[in-house]
Amino acid sequence: MAKKKTKPKRSIKPHTLYEISGSTIKRKNKTCPKCGKGIYLAKHSNRLTCGKCGYSEFESKSGEKKSEQK
């Protein structure tokens, strides 16, 4: 069988995840409500998800956030 073509993985750029104002550093992503501090939700096109526990928040077209637990 022939080898499958794979896309190269995009690396996460750390400067896009943080906001610096003066002498304080603030994280841009939201924290997971189930896991607590230190675990952040990943941003996708229509949802926010936790990679550890699977918690998801979906955004509808009207802009409301709808949470769903796994």
C-alpha positions in Angstrom: 0.0 0.0 0.0 1.1 3.5 -0.6 1.9 5.9 2.2 -0.7 8.4 3.1 0.1 12.1 2.7 0.0 13.9 6.0 -0.2 17.6 6.7 2.6 19.1 8.8 1.4 20.0 12.3 1.2 23.7 13.0 3.1 24.8 16.1 1.4 26.9 18.7 3.0 30.3 19.0 3.2 31.3 22.7 3.0 35.0 22.0 -0.6 34.5 20.8 -1.8 32.9 24.0 -0.8 35.7 26.4 -1.5 39.4 26.7 1.1 41.7 28.3 0.1 45.0 29.8 2.7 46.9 31.8 4.2 44.5 34.3 1.3 41.9 34.3 0.8 38.9 32.1 -2.8 37.7 31.4 -3.8 34.4 29.7 -6.2 34.9 26.8 -7.9 31.5 26.9 -10.6 30.6 29.4 -10.0 28.0 32.2 -11.9 24.7 32.4 -14.7 25.0 35.1 -14.5 21.2 35.8 -10.7 20.8 36.0 -9.9 24.2 37.7 -6.9 26.5 37.5 -4.1 25.6 35.2 -6.2 23.7 32.6 -7.3 25.9 29.7 -10.0 25.5 27.0 -8.8 25.1 23.4 -10.4 27.4 20.8 -12.0 25.8 17.8 -14.1 27.4 15.0 -17.5 26.9 16.8 -16.6 25.7 20.3 -14.2 25.7 23.3 -13.0 22.3 24.6 -10.9 20.9 27.4 -8.3 18.3 26.3 -8.2 16.7 29.8 -11.8 16.0 30.7 -13.7 16.6 27.4 -15.8 19.5 28.6 -17.2 21.6 25.7 -18.9 24.9 25.2 -20.6 25.5 21.9 -21.4 28.9 20.4 -24.6 29.2 18.5 -25.1 31.6 15.5 -26.9 34.1 17.8 -23.8 34.4 20.0 -25.1 32.5 23.0 -22.8 30.0 24.7 -24.2 26.5 25.3 -22.2 24.1 27.6 -22.2 20.4 27.3 -20.5 17.8 29.5 -19.0 14.5 28.3 
